[in-house]
């Protein structure tokens, strides 16, 4: 998913980040230590959210934010790495298999 980047990457490439947000009309989530911290969005999108908020109350903006967060979570599901425990378990299993192969 291309709508998430690290805080360091955002800092180093801030000009490119701004250009991408404006040209693609798609917000970008900036993470720190793997956790979402802020959302960078275009002024046009911000004004649209503000106008929607004024017309129908804050619930509409909150619903938009929750919908966007759901899309981010759905996109990250395919990229999730196994837990450290699962990695250690798998490595131990592979090691044990190699040891058994060497003994035979």
TIMARFI-405417 format. One record per residue: x, y, z of N, C-alpha, C in turn. Coordinates in nm, 3 decimals. Example, Ala and Ser with C-alpha at 12.3 -4.5 7.8 and 13.67 -1.06 7.14 Angstrom:
// residues 2
DRENVO|n.c1|n.c2|n.c3|ca.c1|ca.c2|ca.c3|c.c1|c.c2|c.c3
DRENVO|1.319|-0.569|0.780|1.230|-0.450|0.780|1.320|-0.330|0.780
DRENVO|1.285|-0.225|0.708|1.367|-0.106|0.714|1.290|0.003|0.787
This chain:
// residues 104
DRENVO|n.c1|n.c2|n.c3|ca.c1|ca.c2|ca.c3|c.c1|c.c2|c.c3
DRENVO|0.085|-0.117|0.000|0.000|0.000|0.000|0.089|0.123|0.000
DRENVO|0.058|0.216|-0.083|0.145|0.330|-0.105|0.103|0.452|-0.024
DRENVO|0.002|0.442|0.061|-0.047|0.558|0.135|0.006|0.564|0.277
DRENVO|0.112|0.490|0.306|0.171|0.490|0.439|0.322|0.506|0.423
DRENVO|0.381|0.590|0.506|0.527|0.605|0.505|0.577|0.636|0.645
DRENVO|0.703|0.611|0.667|0.762|0.637|0.798|0.786|0.787|0.816
DRENVO|0.799|0.828|0.941|0.824|0.968|0.971|0.958|1.013|0.912
DRENVO|1.056|0.928|0.916|1.187|0.962|0.860|1.177|0.983|0.709
DRENVO|1.109|0.890|0.642|1.091|0.902|0.498|1.014|1.029|0.463
DRENVO|0.912|1.060|0.543|0.833|1.181|0.519|0.919|1.306|0.536
DRENVO|1.006|1.305|0.636|1.093|1.421|0.661|1.192|1.439|0.547
DRENVO|1.253|1.330|0.505|1.355|1.337|0.401|1.294|1.375|0.265
DRENVO|1.175|1.326|0.239|1.112|1.348|0.108|0.985|1.432|0.120
DRENVO|0.987|1.533|0.206|0.864|1.608|0.233|0.808|1.675|0.108
DRENVO|0.893|1.733|0.025|0.847|1.797|-0.099|0.777|1.698|-0.190
DRENVO|0.836|1.580|-0.203|0.775|1.475|-0.285|0.644|1.426|-0.223
DRENVO|0.641|1.418|-0.091|0.519|1.378|-0.021|0.407|1.476|-0.050
DRENVO|0.436|1.605|-0.039|0.334|1.706|-0.067|0.285|1.694|-0.210
DRENVO|0.376|1.679|-0.303|0.339|1.668|-0.445|0.250|1.546|-0.468
DRENVO|0.288|1.433|-0.408|0.210|1.310|-0.426|0.069|1.323|-0.369
DRENVO|0.057|1.387|-0.252|-0.073|1.403|-0.189|-0.163|1.491|-0.276
DRENVO|-0.108|1.600|-0.329|-0.187|1.691|-0.411|-0.223|1.627|-0.545
DRENVO|-0.125|1.566|-0.612|-0.149|1.510|-0.746|-0.242|1.388|-0.742
DRENVO|-0.225|1.304|-0.642|-0.307|1.182|-0.634|-0.437|1.204|-0.561
DRENVO|-0.452|1.320|-0.497|-0.571|1.349|-0.417|-0.598|1.237|-0.317
DRENVO|-0.490|1.183|-0.261|-0.502|1.074|-0.165|-0.419|1.106|-0.042
DRENVO|-0.479|1.102|0.076|-0.403|1.127|0.199|-0.294|1.022|0.221
DRENVO|-0.191|1.058|0.295|-0.083|0.967|0.329|-0.070|0.964|0.481
DRENVO|-0.066|0.845|0.536|-0.049|0.826|0.681|0.101|0.820|0.710
DRENVO|0.144|0.896|0.809|0.285|0.895|0.849|0.294|0.821|0.982
DRENVO|0.379|0.720|0.982|0.395|0.635|1.101|0.527|0.664|1.172
DRENVO|0.525|0.642|1.301|0.647|0.648|1.381|0.651|0.520|1.461
DRENVO|0.759|0.448|1.449|0.775|0.318|1.515|0.663|0.223|1.475
DRENVO|0.621|0.233|1.348|0.519|0.142|1.296|0.377|0.175|1.335
DRENVO|0.357|0.286|1.405|0.222|0.324|1.449|0.181|0.453|1.379
DRENVO|0.058|0.457|1.324|0.012|0.579|1.258|0.011|0.697|1.355
DRENVO|0.067|0.810|1.310|0.074|0.929|1.395|-0.006|1.046|1.338
DRENVO|0.011|1.072|1.208|-0.058|1.184|1.144|-0.099|1.144|1.003
DRENVO|-0.191|1.224|0.948|-0.234|1.207|0.810|-0.204|1.337|0.737
DRENVO|-0.136|1.325|0.624|-0.108|1.441|0.539|-0.213|1.439|0.428
DRENVO|-0.289|1.548|0.416|-0.389|1.555|0.311|-0.384|1.692|0.246
DRENVO|-0.436|1.698|0.124|-0.433|1.823|0.049|-0.527|1.925|0.112
DRENVO|-0.502|2.052|0.081|-0.588|2.159|0.130|-0.730|2.138|0.076
DRENVO|-0.741|2.095|-0.049|-0.874|2.072|-0.107|-0.950|1.966|-0.029
DRENVO|-0.882|1.858|0.007|-0.946|1.751|0.084|-0.982|1.801|0.224
DRENVO|-0.894|1.877|0.285|-0.919|1.935|0.417|-1.042|2.025|0.413
DRENVO|-1.050|2.111|0.312|-1.165|2.200|0.300|-1.294|2.122|0.275
DRENVO|-1.284|2.014|0.198|-1.402|1.930|0.176|-1.449|1.869|0.307
DRENVO|-1.356|1.821|0.387|-1.393|1.762|0.516|-1.452|1.867|0.610
DRENVO|-1.396|1.987|0.608|-1.449|2.095|0.693|-1.590|2.134|0.650
DRENVO|-1.611|2.143|0.518|-1.743|2.179|0.466|-1.845|2.070|0.503
DRENVO|-1.805|1.945|0.489|-1.894|1.835|0.525|-1.926|1.839|0.673
DRENVO|-1.827|1.874|0.752|-1.846|1.883|0.897|-1.948|1.992|0.932
DRENVO|-1.936|2.106|0.866|-2.028|2.217|0.893|-2.170|2.185|0.849
DRENVO|-2.184|2.110|0.739|-2.316|2.079|0.686|-2.388|1.973|0.768
DRENVO|-2.316|1.871|0.809|-2.385|1.759|0.874|-2.332|1.727|1.012
DRENVO|-2.255|1.813|1.071|-2.202|1.787|1.204|-2.072|1.709|1.200
DRENVO|-2.009|1.696|1.314|-1.879|1.630|1.323|-1.885|1.481|1.296
DRENVO|-2.003|1.420|1.308|-2.014|1.276|1.287|-1.971|1.236|1.147
DRENVO|-1.999|1.320|1.047|-1.963|1.288|0.909|-1.811|1.281|0.893
DRENVO|-1.740|1.378|0.948|-1.594|1.378|0.939|-1.537|1.259|1.014
DRENVO|-1.592|1.232|1.130|-1.546|1.118|1.209|-1.568|0.988|1.131
DRENVO|-1.682|0.975|1.065|-1.709|0.856|0.985|-1.610|0.844|0.869
DRENVO|-1.576|0.958|0.805|-1.477|0.957|0.697|-1.341|0.910|0.749
DRENVO|-1.303|0.958|0.865|-1.175|0.920|0.924|-1.173|0.770|0.957
DRENVO|-1.282|0.721|1.016|-1.289|0.579|1.048|-1.286|0.493|0.922
DRENVO|-1.353|0.537|0.816|-1.351|0.463|0.690|-1.210|0.459|0.632
DRENVO|-1.139|0.571|0.637|-1.003|0.576|0.587|-0.912|0.485|0.669
DRENVO|-0.929|0.487|0.802|-0.849|0.401|0.888|-0.874|0.254|0.856
DRENVO|-0.998|0.219|0.827|-1.031|0.080|0.791|-0.961|0.039|0.662
DRENVO|-0.957|0.130|0.565|-0.888|0.100|0.439|-0.740|0.077|0.464
DRENVO|-0.681|0.157|0.551|-0.538|0.141|0.583|-0.515|0.004|0.646
DRENVO|-0.599|-0.030|0.746|-0.583|-0.158|0.813|-0.599|-0.273|0.715
DRENVO|-0.696|-0.263|0.627|-0.719|-0.369|0.528|-0.599|-0.384|0.436
DRENVO|-0.539|-0.273|0.395|-0.423|-0.278|0.308|-0.300|-0.332|0.378
DRENVO|-0.288|-0.309|0.509|-0.171|-0.356|0.582|-0.180|-0.505|0.614
DRENVO|-0.301|-0.562|0.610|-0.315|-0.703|0.644|-0.229|-0.791|0.555
DRENVO|-0.216|-0.755|0.429|-0.138|-0.838|0.338|0.012|-0.822|0.359
DRENVO|0.054|-0.721|0.434|0.196|-0.696|0.455|0.243|-0.737|0.594
DRENVO|0.152|-0.776|0.681|0.190|-0.805|0.818|0.293|-0.916|0.823
DRENVO|0.392|-0.898|0.907|0.494|-1.001|0.926|0.455|-1.087|1.045
DRENVO|0.506|-1.207|1.050|0.474|-1.292|1.164|0.527|-1.231|1.294
DRENVO|0.468|-1.274|1.404|0.514|-1.226|1.534|0.654|-1.282|1.561
DRENVO|0.729|-1.219|1.651|0.863|-1.270|1.684|0.858|-1.414|1.734
DRENVO|0.753|-1.447|1.810|0.741|-1.583|1.861|0.727|-1.684|1.747
DRENVO|0.646|-1.647|1.645|0.628|-1.736|1.531|0.758|-1.753|1.453
DRENVO|0.833|-1.646|1.438|0.962|-1.653|1.367|1.059|-1.743|1.442
DRENVO|1.068|-1.724|1.574|1.158|-1.807|1.655|1.116|-1.953|1.648
DRENVO|0.986|-1.978|1.658|0.936|-2.116|1.650|0.974|-2.180|1.517
DRENVO|0.955|-2.107|1.408|0.988|-2.159|1.275|1.138|-2.184|1.261
DRENVO|1.220|-2.093|1.312|1.365|-2.110|1.303|1.410|-2.231|1.384
DRENVO|1.351|-2.249|1.501|1.387|-2.366|1.583|1.347|-2.495|1.512
DRENVO|1.230|-2.494|1.451|1.183|-2.612|1.378|1.280|-2.645|1.264
DRENVO|1.321|-2.544|1.188|1.416|-2.565|1.078|1.550|-2.616|1.130
DRENVO|1.596|-2.558|1.243|1.722|-2.603|1.302|1.714|-2.749|1.344
DRENVO|1.603|-2.786|1.409|1.586|-2.925|1.452|1.585|-3.020|1.334
DRENVO|1.518|-2.980|1.225|1.514|-3.064|1.107|1.655|-3.081|1.048
DRENVO|1.733|-2.973|1.047|1.870|-2.980|0.994|1.956|-3.071|1.081
DRENVO|1.940|-3.061|1.213|2.017|-3.148|1.303|1.981|-3.294|1.282
DRENVO|1.853|-3.322|1.265|1.811|-3.460|1.241|1.864|-3.512|1.108
DRENVO|1.865|-3.426|1.007|1.919|-3.465|0.876|2.068|-3.495|0.886
DRENVO|2.142|-3.418|0.965|2.286|-3.439|0.980|2.317|-3.567|1.058
DRENVO|2.227|-3.605|1.147|2.248|-3.727|1.225|2.222|-3.852|1.142
DRENVO|2.140|-3.843|1.039|2.109|-3.964|0.961|2.208|-3.989|0.851
